[in-house]
C-alpha cells in the first residue's frame, strides 16, 4: 500500500495518509484513524496502534549460532 504526504480529509494537516476503509471518499492520517469513533465497527482499519515485528525461526537460529561462535572465539583468546 502506498503512503502519500497529502492533506488529511478530517484534520487538514499534511501527513502520510491512506484511504479509509469505511469511507472510501476520505483520506485519513494515522491520528484520525486511531481516534475515529467508528473504529470498533471497522473490520479493516488502515492504521494500527502498534508495530508487529515477525522474526522467522530460521533467522533466530542463525542469530543464536553466530552468538555462540562469537562467545567461543572470545573464550579461546
HTML snippet that shows the backbone in 3Dmol.js (N, CA, C, O; Angstrom):
<script src="https://3Dmol.org/build/3Dmol-min.js"></script>
<div id="view" style="width:600px;height:400px;position:relative"></div>
<script>
const pdb = `
ATOM      1  N   UNK A   1       0.837  -1.161   0.000  1.00  0.00           N
ATOM      2  CA  UNK A   1       0.000   0.000   0.000  1.00  0.00           C
ATOM      3  C   UNK A   1       0.893   1.239   0.000  1.00  0.00           C
ATOM      4  O   UNK A   1       1.861   1.302   0.758  1.00  0.00           O
ATOM      5  N   UNK A   2       0.587   2.196  -0.818  1.00  0.00           N
ATOM      6  CA  UNK A   2       1.389   3.401  -0.956  1.00  0.00           C
ATOM      7  C   UNK A   2       0.957   4.453   0.054  1.00  0.00           C
ATOM      8  O   UNK A   2      -0.237   4.637   0.293  1.00  0.00           O
ATOM      9  N   UNK A   3       1.913   5.135   0.639  1.00  0.00           N
ATOM     10  CA  UNK A   3       1.631   6.199   1.592  1.00  0.00           C
ATOM     11  C   UNK A   3       2.024   7.524   0.950  1.00  0.00           C
ATOM     12  O   UNK A   3       3.137   7.662   0.442  1.00  0.00           O
ATOM     13  N   UNK A   4       1.126   8.493   0.970  1.00  0.00           N
ATOM     14  CA  UNK A   4       1.380   9.806   0.397  1.00  0.00           C
ATOM     15  C   UNK A   4       1.335  10.867   1.483  1.00  0.00           C
ATOM     16  O   UNK A   4       0.563  10.760   2.436  1.00  0.00           O
ATOM     17  N   UNK A   5       2.182  11.913   1.330  1.00  0.00           N
ATOM     18  CA  UNK A   5       2.123  13.069   2.217  1.00  0.00           C
ATOM     19  C   UNK A   5       1.150  14.035   1.580  1.00  0.00           C
ATOM     20  O   UNK A   5       1.530  14.847   0.735  1.00  0.00           O
ATOM     21  N   UNK A   6      -0.094  13.949   1.981  1.00  0.00           N
ATOM     22  CA  UNK A   6      -1.128  14.837   1.469  1.00  0.00           C
ATOM     23  C   UNK A   6      -1.947  15.332   2.645  1.00  0.00           C
ATOM     24  O   UNK A   6      -1.652  15.016   3.798  1.00  0.00           O
ATOM     25  N   UNK A   7      -2.956  16.094   2.353  1.00  0.00           N
ATOM     26  CA  UNK A   7      -3.791  16.676   3.391  1.00  0.00           C
ATOM     27  C   UNK A   7      -4.845  15.675   3.850  1.00  0.00           C
ATOM     28  O   UNK A   7      -5.564  15.095   3.036  1.00  0.00           O
ATOM     29  N   UNK A   8      -4.926  15.482   5.155  1.00  0.00           N
ATOM     30  CA  UNK A   8      -5.921  14.595   5.752  1.00  0.00           C
ATOM     31  C   UNK A   8      -7.308  15.195   5.554  1.00  0.00           C
ATOM     32  O   UNK A   8      -7.488  16.403   5.706  1.00  0.00           O
ATOM     33  N   UNK A   9      -8.280  14.369   5.218  1.00  0.00           N
ATOM     34  CA  UNK A   9      -9.644  14.842   4.991  1.00  0.00           C
ATOM     35  C   UNK A   9     -10.335  15.285   6.269  1.00  0.00           C
ATOM     36  O   UNK A   9     -11.324  16.015   6.211  1.00  0.00           O
ATOM     37  N   UNK A  10      -9.835  14.861   7.414  1.00  0.00           N
ATOM     38  CA  UNK A  10     -10.509  15.179   8.674  1.00  0.00           C
ATOM     39  C   UNK A  10      -9.828  16.339   9.404  1.00  0.00           C
ATOM     40  O   UNK A  10     -10.492  17.311   9.765  1.00  0.00           O
ATOM     41  N   UNK A  11      -8.523  16.251   9.622  1.00  0.00           N
ATOM     42  CA  UNK A  11      -7.836  17.292  10.398  1.00  0.00           C
ATOM     43  C   UNK A  11      -7.142  18.352   9.524  1.00  0.00           C
ATOM     44  O   UNK A  11      -6.676  19.363  10.050  1.00  0.00           O
ATOM     45  N   UNK A  12      -7.065  18.144   8.227  1.00  0.00           N
ATOM     46  CA  UNK A  12      -6.463  19.078   7.261  1.00  0.00           C
ATOM     47  C   UNK A  12      -4.971  19.324   7.464  1.00  0.00           C
ATOM     48  O   UNK A  12      -4.454  20.352   7.026  1.00  0.00           O
ATOM     49  N   UNK A  13      -4.269  18.398   8.120  1.00  0.00           N
ATOM     50  CA  UNK A  13      -2.822  18.527   8.277  1.00  0.00           C
ATOM     51  C   UNK A  13      -2.128  17.665   7.235  1.00  0.00           C
ATOM     52  O   UNK A  13      -2.659  16.639   6.809  1.00  0.00           O
ATOM     53  N   UNK A  14      -0.936  18.089   6.826  1.00  0.00           N
ATOM     54  CA  UNK A  14      -0.155  17.319   5.869  1.00  0.00           C
ATOM     55  C   UNK A  14       0.600  16.217   6.596  1.00  0.00           C
ATOM     56  O   UNK A  14       1.554  16.478   7.329  1.00  0.00           O
ATOM     57  N   UNK A  15       0.165  14.995   6.385  1.00  0.00           N
ATOM     58  CA  UNK A  15       0.764  13.816   6.995  1.00  0.00           C
ATOM     59  C   UNK A  15       0.653  12.672   6.004  1.00  0.00           C
ATOM     60  O   UNK A  15      -0.031  12.799   4.988  1.00  0.00           O
ATOM     61  N   UNK A  16       1.314  11.557   6.284  1.00  0.00           N
ATOM     62  CA  UNK A  16       1.089  10.368   5.443  1.00  0.00           C
ATOM     63  C   UNK A  16      -0.374   9.953   5.589  1.00  0.00           C
ATOM     64  O   UNK A  16      -0.903   9.907   6.700  1.00  0.00           O
ATOM     65  N   UNK A  17      -1.017   9.655   4.481  1.00  0.00           N
ATOM     66  CA  UNK A  17      -2.428   9.301   4.518  1.00  0.00           C
ATOM     67  C   UNK A  17      -2.678   7.991   3.788  1.00  0.00           C
ATOM     68  O   UNK A  17      -1.889   7.562   2.945  1.00  0.00           O
ATOM     69  N   UNK A  18      -3.790   7.373   4.134  1.00  0.00           N
ATOM     70  CA  UNK A  18      -4.281   6.193   3.435  1.00  0.00           C
ATOM     71  C   UNK A  18      -5.785   6.353   3.283  1.00  0.00           C
ATOM     72  O   UNK A  18      -6.414   7.137   3.994  1.00  0.00           O
ATOM     73  N   UNK A  19      -6.349   5.606   2.355  1.00  0.00           N
ATOM     74  CA  UNK A  19      -7.780   5.694   2.119  1.00  0.00           C
ATOM     75  C   UNK A  19      -8.542   4.927   3.190  1.00  0.00           C
ATOM     76  O   UNK A  19      -8.230   3.771   3.475  1.00  0.00           O
ATOM     77  N   UNK A  20      -9.538   5.571   3.781  1.00  0.00           N
ATOM     78  CA  UNK A  20     -10.351   4.955   4.829  1.00  0.00           C
ATOM     79  C   UNK A  20     -11.136   3.782   4.263  1.00  0.00           C
ATOM     80  O   UNK A  20     -11.660   3.847   3.151  1.00  0.00           O
ATOM     81  N   UNK A  21     -11.209   2.710   5.043  1.00  0.00           N
ATOM     82  CA  UNK A  21     -11.900   1.514   4.564  1.00  0.00           C
ATOM     83  C   UNK A  21     -13.407   1.688   4.631  1.00  0.00           C
ATOM     84  O   UNK A  21     -14.113   1.260   3.718  1.00  0.00           O
ATOM     85  N   UNK A  22     -13.921   2.310   5.696  1.00  0.00           N
ATOM     86  CA  UNK A  22     -15.365   2.514   5.845  1.00  0.00           C
ATOM     87  C   UNK A  22     -15.896   3.631   4.950  1.00  0.00           C
ATOM     88  O   UNK A  22     -17.018   3.561   4.448  1.00  0.00           O
ATOM     89  N   UNK A  23     -15.072   4.662   4.758  1.00  0.00           N
ATOM     90  CA  UNK A  23     -15.477   5.821   3.952  1.00  0.00           C
ATOM     91  C   UNK A  23     -14.438   6.032   2.852  1.00  0.00           C
ATOM     92  O   UNK A  23     -13.498   6.804   3.043  1.00  0.00           O
ATOM     93  N   UNK A  24     -14.585   5.368   1.710  1.00  0.00           N
ATOM     94  CA  UNK A  24     -13.564   5.434   0.658  1.00  0.00           C
ATOM     95  C   UNK A  24     -13.325   6.836   0.086  1.00  0.00           C
ATOM     96  O   UNK A  24     -12.302   7.072  -0.558  1.00  0.00           O
ATOM     97  N   UNK A  25     -14.248   7.757   0.312  1.00  0.00           N
ATOM     98  CA  UNK A  25     -14.064   9.116  -0.203  1.00  0.00           C
ATOM     99  C   UNK A  25     -13.116   9.934   0.672  1.00  0.00           C
ATOM    100  O   UNK A  25     -12.729  11.039   0.293  1.00  0.00           O
ATOM    101  N   UNK A  26     -12.736   9.405   1.839  1.00  0.00           N
ATOM    102  CA  UNK A  26     -11.857  10.113   2.772  1.00  0.00           C
ATOM    103  C   UNK A  26     -10.457   9.514   2.766  1.00  0.00           C
ATOM    104  O   UNK A  26     -10.272   8.300   2.676  1.00  0.00           O
ATOM    105  N   UNK A  27      -9.478  10.412   2.867  1.00  0.00           N
ATOM    106  CA  UNK A  27      -8.094  10.022   3.087  1.00  0.00           C
ATOM    107  C   UNK A  27      -7.752  10.440   4.507  1.00  0.00           C
ATOM    108  O   UNK A  27      -7.880  11.613   4.857  1.00  0.00           O
ATOM    109  N   UNK A  28      -7.314   9.484   5.332  1.00  0.00           N
ATOM    110  CA  UNK A  28      -7.098   9.784   6.748  1.00  0.00           C
ATOM    111  C   UNK A  28      -5.654   9.546   7.165  1.00  0.00           C
ATOM    112  O   UNK A  28      -4.969   8.666   6.643  1.00  0.00           O
ATOM    113  N   UNK A  29      -5.211  10.360   8.124  1.00  0.00           N
ATOM    114  CA  UNK A  29      -3.891  10.159   8.712  1.00  0.00           C
ATOM    115  C   UNK A  29      -4.017   9.144   9.842  1.00  0.00           C
ATOM    116  O   UNK A  29      -5.127   8.749  10.201  1.00  0.00           O
ATOM    117  N   UNK A  30      -2.906   8.726  10.394  1.00  0.00           N
ATOM    118  CA  UNK A  30      -2.929   7.705  11.445  1.00  0.00           C
ATOM    119  C   UNK A  30      -3.639   8.198  12.691  1.00  0.00           C
ATOM    120  O   UNK A  30      -4.343   7.427  13.344  1.00  0.00           O
ATOM    121  N   UNK A  31      -3.466   9.473  13.036  1.00  0.00           N
ATOM    122  CA  UNK A  31      -4.090  10.013  14.242  1.00  0.00           C
ATOM    123  C   UNK A  31      -5.615   9.993  14.134  1.00  0.00           C
ATOM    124  O   UNK A  31      -6.301   9.579  15.068  1.00  0.00           O
ATOM    125  N   UNK A  32      -6.132  10.435  13.012  1.00  0.00           N
ATOM    126  CA  UNK A  32      -7.589  10.473  12.834  1.00  0.00           C
ATOM    127  C   UNK A  32      -8.175   9.070  12.748  1.00  0.00           C
ATOM    128  O   UNK A  32      -9.293   8.845  13.210  1.00  0.00           O
ATOM    129  N   UNK A  33      -7.454   8.138  12.174  1.00  0.00           N
ATOM    130  CA  UNK A  33      -7.926   6.759  12.086  1.00  0.00           C
ATOM    131  C   UNK A  33      -7.997   6.128  13.470  1.00  0.00           C
ATOM    132  O   UNK A  33      -8.960   5.431  13.787  1.00  0.00           O
ATOM    133  N   UNK A  34      -6.984   6.369  14.292  1.00  0.00           N
ATOM    134  CA  UNK A  34      -6.932   5.752  15.612  1.00  0.00           C
ATOM    135  C   UNK A  34      -7.999   6.326  16.548  1.00  0.00           C
ATOM    136  O   UNK A  34      -8.549   5.589  17.367  1.00  0.00           O
ATOM    137  N   UNK A  35      -8.302   7.617  16.446  1.00  0.00           N
ATOM    138  CA  UNK A  35      -9.304   8.203  17.343  1.00  0.00           C
ATOM    139  C   UNK A  35     -10.709   8.196  16.743  1.00  0.00           C
ATOM    140  O   UNK A  35     -11.624   8.769  17.334  1.00  0.00           O
ATOM    141  N   UNK A  36     -10.898   7.585  15.623  1.00  0.00           N
ATOM    142  CA  UNK A  36     -12.204   7.537  14.960  1.00  0.00           C
ATOM    143  C   UNK A  36     -13.233   6.826  15.850  1.00  0.00           C
ATOM    144  O   UNK A  36     -12.946   5.753  16.381  1.00  0.00           O
ATOM    145  N   UNK A  37     -14.423   7.407  16.019  1.00  0.00           N
ATOM    146  CA  UNK A  37     -15.443   6.762  16.848  1.00  0.00           C
ATOM    147  C   UNK A  37     -16.005   5.478  16.231  1.00  0.00           C
ATOM    148  O   UNK A  37     -16.598   4.663  16.939  1.00  0.00           O
ATOM    149  N   UNK A  38     -15.827   5.292  14.934  1.00  0.00           N
ATOM    150  CA  UNK A  38     -16.316   4.091  14.249  1.00  0.00           C
ATOM    151  C   UNK A  38     -15.257   2.998  14.159  1.00  0.00           C
ATOM    152  O   UNK A  38     -15.478   1.977  13.509  1.00  0.00           O
ATOM    153  N   UNK A  39     -14.124   3.199  14.798  1.00  0.00           N
ATOM    154  CA  UNK A  39     -13.017   2.251  14.694  1.00  0.00           C
ATOM    155  C   UNK A  39     -13.385   0.855  15.203  1.00  0.00           C
ATOM    156  O   UNK A  39     -12.917  -0.137  14.645  1.00  0.00           O
ATOM    157  N   UNK A  40     -14.204   0.758  16.240  1.00  0.00           N
ATOM    158  CA  UNK A  40     -14.611  -0.549  16.766  1.00  0.00           C
ATOM    159  C   UNK A  40     -15.458  -1.325  15.763  1.00  0.00           C
ATOM    160  O   UNK A  40     -15.475  -2.556  15.786  1.00  0.00           O
ATOM    161  N   UNK A  41     -16.151  -0.623  14.897  1.00  0.00           N
ATOM    162  CA  UNK A  41     -17.004  -1.257  13.886  1.00  0.00           C
ATOM    163  C   UNK A  41     -16.247  -1.556  12.594  1.00  0.00           C
ATOM    164  O   UNK A  41     -16.732  -2.310  11.750  1.00  0.00           O
ATOM    165  N   UNK A  42     -15.083  -0.979  12.438  1.00  0.00           N
ATOM    166  CA  UNK A  42     -14.308  -1.117  11.201  1.00  0.00           C
ATOM    167  C   UNK A  42     -13.647  -2.497  11.144  1.00  0.00           C
ATOM    168  O   UNK A  42     -12.878  -2.846  12.039  1.00  0.00           O
ATOM    169  N   UNK A  43     -13.939  -3.287  10.100  1.00  0.00           N
ATOM    170  CA  UNK A  43     -13.339  -4.617  10.009  1.00  0.00           C
ATOM    171  C   UNK A  43     -11.882  -4.600   9.550  1.00  0.00           C
ATOM    172  O   UNK A  43     -11.158  -5.574   9.760  1.00  0.00           O
ATOM    173  N   UNK A  44     -11.444  -3.501   8.923  1.00  0.00           N
ATOM    174  CA  UNK A  44     -10.089  -3.464   8.383  1.00  0.00           C
ATOM    175  C   UNK A  44      -9.516  -2.046   8.490  1.00  0.00           C
ATOM    176  O   UNK A  44      -9.420  -1.356   7.475  1.00  0.00           O
ATOM    177  N   UNK A  45      -9.133  -1.591   9.695  1.00  0.00           N
ATOM    178  CA  UNK A  45      -8.573  -0.238   9.810  1.00  0.00           C
ATOM    179  C   UNK A  45      -7.256  -0.134   9.051  1.00  0.00           C
ATOM    180  O   UNK A  45      -6.464  -1.077   9.021  1.00  0.00           O
ATOM    181  N   UNK A  46      -7.035   1.022   8.440  1.00  0.00           N
ATOM    182  CA  UNK A  46      -5.830   1.188   7.614  1.00  0.00           C
ATOM    183  C   UNK A  46      -4.601   1.535   8.441  1.00  0.00           C
ATOM    184  O   UNK A  46      -3.482   1.343   7.966  1.00  0.00           O
ATOM    185  N   UNK A  47      -4.767   2.036   9.654  1.00  0.00           N
ATOM    186  CA  UNK A  47      -3.645   2.339  10.537  1.00  0.00           C
ATOM    187  C   UNK A  47      -3.776   1.506  11.796  1.00  0.00           C
ATOM    188  O   UNK A  47      -4.884   1.315  12.298  1.00  0.00           O
ATOM    189  N   UNK A  48      -2.664   1.007  12.314  1.00  0.00           N
ATOM    190  CA  UNK A  48      -2.651   0.167  13.504  1.00  0.00           C
ATOM    191  C   UNK A  48      -1.991   0.911  14.657  1.00  0.00           C
ATOM    192  O   UNK A  48      -1.205   1.833  14.438  1.00  0.00           O
ATOM    193  N   UNK A  49      -2.308   0.513  15.876  1.00  0.00           N
ATOM    194  CA  UNK A  49      -1.788   1.203  17.054  1.00  0.00           C
ATOM    195  C   UNK A  49      -0.437   0.681  17.507  1.00  0.00           C
ATOM    196  O   UNK A  49       0.209   1.319  18.338  1.00  0.00           O
ATOM    197  N   UNK A  50       0.016  -0.457  16.990  1.00  0.00           N
ATOM    198  CA  UNK A  50       1.327  -0.991  17.373  1.00  0.00           C
ATOM    199  C   UNK A  50       2.004  -1.630  16.164  1.00  0.00           C
ATOM    200  O   UNK A  50       1.359  -2.024  15.193  1.00  0.00           O
ATOM    201  N   UNK A  51       3.301  -1.714  16.261  1.00  0.00           N
ATOM    202  CA  UNK A  51       4.095  -2.300  15.188  1.00  0.00           C
ATOM    203  C   UNK A  51       4.272  -3.786  15.484  1.00  0.00           C
ATOM    204  O   UNK A  51       4.612  -4.170  16.603  1.00  0.00           O
ATOM    205  N   UNK A  52       4.041  -4.604  14.484  1.00  0.00           N
ATOM    206  CA  UNK A  52       4.219  -6.036  14.656  1.00  0.00           C
ATOM    207  C   UNK A  52       5.478  -6.463  13.918  1.00  0.00           C
ATOM    208  O   UNK A  52       5.579  -6.315  12.700  1.00  0.00           O
ATOM    209  N   UNK A  53       6.444  -6.999  14.676  1.00  0.00           N
ATOM    210  CA  UNK A  53       7.695  -7.459  14.086  1.00  0.00           C
ATOM    211  C   UNK A  53       7.703  -8.972  14.146  1.00  0.00           C
ATOM    212  O   UNK A  53       7.540  -9.566  15.212  1.00  0.00           O
ATOM    213  N   UNK A  54       7.889  -9.576  13.015  1.00  0.00           N
ATOM    214  CA  UNK A  54       7.918 -11.030  12.954  1.00  0.00           C
ATOM    215  C   UNK A  54       9.318 -11.482  12.556  1.00  0.00           C
ATOM    216  O   UNK A  54       9.850 -11.081  11.521  1.00  0.00           O
ATOM    217  N   UNK A  55       9.893 -12.316  13.395  1.00  0.00           N
ATOM    218  CA  UNK A  55      11.219 -12.863  13.121  1.00  0.00           C
ATOM    219  C   UNK A  55      11.039 -14.355  12.867  1.00  0.00           C
ATOM    220  O   UNK A  55      10.446 -15.072  13.672  1.00  0.00           O
ATOM    221  N   UNK A  56      11.555 -14.800  11.747  1.00  0.00           N
ATOM    222  CA  UNK A  56      11.385 -16.211  11.415  1.00  0.00           C
ATOM    223  C   UNK A  56      12.261 -17.083  12.312  1.00  0.00           C
ATOM    224  O   UNK A  56      13.262 -16.624  12.863  1.00  0.00           O
ATOM    225  N   UNK A  57      11.869 -18.336  12.447  1.00  0.00           N
ATOM    226  CA  UNK A  57      12.628 -19.283  13.282  1.00  0.00           C
ATOM    227  C   UNK A  57      14.025 -19.494  12.705  1.00  0.00           C
ATOM    228  O   UNK A  57      14.993 -19.641  13.451  1.00  0.00           O
ATOM    229  N   UNK A  58      14.127 -19.510  11.386  1.00  0.00           N
ATOM    230  CA  UNK A  58      15.427 -19.693  10.740  1.00  0.00           C
ATOM    231  C   UNK A  58      16.363 -18.540  11.098  1.00  0.00           C
ATOM    232  O   UNK A  58      17.537 -18.762  11.394  1.00  0.00           O
ATOM    233  N   UNK A  59      15.854 -17.331  11.073  1.00  0.00           N
ATOM    234  CA  UNK A  59      16.657 -16.155  11.392  1.00  0.00           C
ATOM    235  C   UNK A  59      17.104 -16.203  12.862  1.00  0.00           C
ATOM    236  O   UNK A  59      18.243 -15.853  13.172  1.00  0.00           O
ATOM    237  N   UNK A  60      16.212 -16.634  13.767  1.00  0.00           N
ATOM    238  CA  UNK A  60      16.559 -16.761  15.173  1.00  0.00           C
ATOM    239  C   UNK A  60      17.691 -17.756  15.372  1.00  0.00           C
ATOM    240  O   UNK A  60      18.612 -17.514  16.153  1.00  0.00           O
ATOM    241  N   UNK A  61      17.616 -18.894  14.649  1.00  0.00           N
ATOM    242  CA  UNK A  61      18.664 -19.913  14.752  1.00  0.00           C
ATOM    243  C   UNK A  61      20.000 -19.377  14.255  1.00  0.00           C
ATOM    244  O   UNK A  61      21.041 -19.654  14.851  1.00  0.00           O
ATOM    245  N   UNK A  62      19.976 -18.611  13.164  1.00  0.00           N
ATOM    246  CA  UNK A  62      21.209 -18.030  12.630  1.00  0.00           C
ATOM    247  C   UNK A  62      21.831 -17.068  13.643  1.00  0.00           C
ATOM    248  O   UNK A  62      23.046 -17.064  13.839  1.00  0.00           O
ATOM    249  N   UNK A  63      20.992 -16.255  14.284  1.00  0.00           N
ATOM    250  CA  UNK A  63      21.498 -15.310  15.290  1.00  0.00           C
ATOM    251  C   UNK A  63      22.104 -16.049  16.477  1.00  0.00           C
ATOM    252  O   UNK A  63      23.169 -15.672  16.967  1.00  0.00           O
ATOM    253  N   UNK A  64      21.428 -17.101  16.941  1.00  0.00           N
ATOM    254  CA  UNK A  64      21.938 -17.873  18.082  1.00  0.00           C
ATOM    255  C   UNK A  64      23.259 -18.543  17.730  1.00  0.00           C
ATOM    256  O   UNK A  64      24.183 -18.557  18.544  1.00  0.00           O
ATOM    257  N   UNK A  65      23.358 -19.099  16.521  1.00  0.00           N
ATOM    258  CA  UNK A  65      24.588 -19.754  16.085  1.00  0.00           C
ATOM    259  C   UNK A  65      25.739 -18.748  15.999  1.00  0.00           C
ATOM    260  O   UNK A  65      26.859 -19.051  16.412  1.00  0.00           O
ATOM    261  N   UNK A  66      25.471 -17.564  15.471  1.00  0.00           N
ATOM    262  CA  UNK A  66      26.504 -16.538  15.356  1.00  0.00           C
ATOM    263  C   UNK A  66      26.961 -16.070  16.744  1.00  0.00           C
ATOM    264  O   UNK A  66      28.150 -15.843  16.966  1.00  0.00           O
ATOM    265  N   UNK A  67      26.014 -15.930  17.670  1.00  0.00           N
ATOM    266  CA  UNK A  67      26.362 -15.518  19.027  1.00  0.00           C
ATOM    267  C   UNK A  67      27.225 -16.569  19.714  1.00  0.00           C
ATOM    268  O   UNK A  67      28.207 -16.227  20.374  1.00  0.00           O
ATOM    269  N   UNK A  68      26.872 -17.841  19.566  1.00  0.00           N
ATOM    270  CA  UNK A  68      27.673 -18.919  20.161  1.00  0.00           C
ATOM    271  C   UNK A  68      29.085 -18.928  19.585  1.00  0.00           C
ATOM    272  O   UNK A  68      30.053 -19.121  20.321  1.00  0.00           O
ATOM    273  N   UNK A  69      29.206 -18.723  18.298  1.00  0.00           N
ATOM    274  CA  UNK A  69      30.521 -18.707  17.656  1.00  0.00           C
ATOM    275  C   UNK A  69      31.371 -17.554  18.188  1.00  0.00           C
ATOM    276  O   UNK A  69      32.561 -17.725  18.453  1.00  0.00           O
ATOM    277  N   UNK A  70      30.757 -16.383  18.343  1.00  0.00           N
ATOM    278  CA  UNK A  70      31.496 -15.242  18.882  1.00  0.00           C
ATOM    279  C   UNK A  70      31.939 -15.481  20.330  1.00  0.00           C
ATOM    280  O   UNK A  70      33.055 -15.136  20.717  1.00  0.00           O
ATOM    281  N   UNK A  71      31.048 -16.074  21.111  1.00  0.00           N
ATOM    282  CA  UNK A  71      31.411 -16.371  22.506  1.00  0.00           C
ATOM    283  C   UNK A  71      32.548 -17.375  22.590  1.00  0.00           C
ATOM    284  O   UNK A  71      33.411 -17.250  23.458  1.00  0.00           O
ATOM    285  N   UNK A  72      32.569 -18.373  21.704  1.00  0.00           N
ATOM    286  CA  UNK A  72      33.664 -19.347  21.676  1.00  0.00           C
ATOM    287  C   UNK A  72      34.979 -18.669  21.341  1.00  0.00           C
ATOM    288  O   UNK A  72      36.014 -18.961  21.939  1.00  0.00           O
ATOM    289  N   UNK A  73      34.927 -17.754  20.370  1.00  0.00           N
ATOM    290  CA  UNK A  73      36.144 -17.031  19.978  1.00  0.00           C
ATOM    291  C   UNK A  73      36.653 -16.167  21.114  1.00  0.00           C
ATOM    292  O   UNK A  73      37.862 -16.076  21.328  1.00  0.00           O
ATOM    293  N   UNK A  74      35.748 -15.530  21.846  1.00  0.00           N
ATOM    294  CA  UNK A  74      36.163 -14.688  22.985  1.00  0.00           C
ATOM    295  C   UNK A  74      36.743 -15.546  24.112  1.00  0.00           C
ATOM    296  O   UNK A  74      37.695 -15.137  24.777  1.00  0.00           O
ATOM    297  N   UNK A  75      36.178 -16.720  24.326  1.00  0.00           N
ATOM    298  CA  UNK A  75      36.653 -17.611  25.392  1.00  0.00           C
ATOM    299  C   UNK A  75      38.000 -18.217  25.101  1.00  0.00           C
ATOM    300  O   UNK A  75      38.772 -18.479  26.024  1.00  0.00           O
ATOM    301  N   UNK A  76      38.303 -18.447  23.838  1.00  0.00           N
ATOM    302  CA  UNK A  76      39.568 -19.091  23.485  1.00  0.00           C
ATOM    303  C   UNK A  76      40.723 -18.093  23.421  1.00  0.00           C
ATOM    304  O   UNK A  76      41.880 -18.513  23.383  1.00  0.00           O
ATOM    305  N   UNK A  77      40.455 -16.812  23.407  1.00  0.00           N
ATOM    306  CA  UNK A  77      41.558 -15.831  23.307  1.00  0.00           C
ATOM    307  C   UNK A  77      42.037 -15.328  24.614  1.00  0.00           C
ATOM    308  O   UNK A  77      42.952 -14.506  24.662  1.00  0.00           O
TER     309      UNK A  77
END
`;
const viewer = $3Dmol.createViewer("view");
viewer.addModel(pdb, "pdb");
viewer.setStyle({}, {cartoon: {color: "spectrum"}});
viewer.zoomTo();
viewer.render();
</script>
